[in-house]
Amino acid sequence: MYIRRTRLSPHKQGALLKLFVAGATARAAAEIIGGHRNTAAGVYLRLRKKLPS
């Protein structure tokens, strides 16, 4: 899954997805991939919206 209209590289997007599935928090995932915590939180929000309720 790749997010449209983002400046995150596909590698970082994939890493965030793996960390999301593993259960890491957005803030911890941001530290691991070297991104900003708000960016990771936004990606996590988009992923949660895609999941069925």
C-alpha positions as CSV (number, residue, x, y, z in Angstrom):
1,M,0.0,0.0,0.0
2,Y,1.4,3.4,-1.0
3,I,-0.1,6.7,0.0
4,R,-0.7,9.3,-2.7
5,R,0.5,12.9,-2.4
6,T,3.1,12.3,0.2
7,R,6.8,13.1,0.4
8,L,7.6,9.9,2.3
9,S,9.7,7.5,0.3
10,P,8.1,4.2,-0.6
11,H,10.7,2.6,1.7
12,K,9.6,4.7,4.7
13,Q,5.9,4.1,3.9
14,G,6.5,0.3,3.9
15,A,8.4,0.5,7.2
16,L,5.5,2.5,8.7
17,L,3.1,-0.1,7.5
18,K,5.1,-2.9,9.0
19,L,5.4,-1.1,12.3
20,F,1.7,-0.4,12.3
21,V,0.9,-4.1,11.9
22,A,3.5,-5.0,14.6
23,G,1.6,-2.7,17.0
24,A,4.2,0.1,17.5
25,T,2.9,3.5,18.4
26,A,3.2,6.3,15.8
27,R,5.7,8.1,17.8
28,A,8.0,5.1,18.2
29,A,7.6,4.3,14.5
30,A,8.6,7.8,13.6
31,E,11.8,7.5,15.7
32,I,12.7,4.2,14.1
33,I,12.3,5.4,10.5
34,G,13.7,8.8,11.1
35,G,10.5,10.8,10.3
36,H,8.4,13.4,12.1
37,R,5.9,12.1,14.7
38,N,3.0,14.1,13.1
39,T,3.7,12.5,9.7
40,A,3.6,9.0,11.3
41,A,0.4,9.8,13.2
42,G,-1.2,11.0,9.9
43,V,-0.2,7.8,8.2
44,Y,-1.5,5.7,11.1
45,L,-4.8,7.6,10.9
46,R,-5.1,6.9,7.2
47,L,-4.4,3.2,7.8
48,R,-7.0,3.0,10.6
49,K,-9.6,4.6,8.2
50,K,-8.9,1.8,5.6
51,L,-9.5,-1.0,8.2
52,P,-13.1,-2.3,8.6
53,S,-14.7,-1.3,11.9
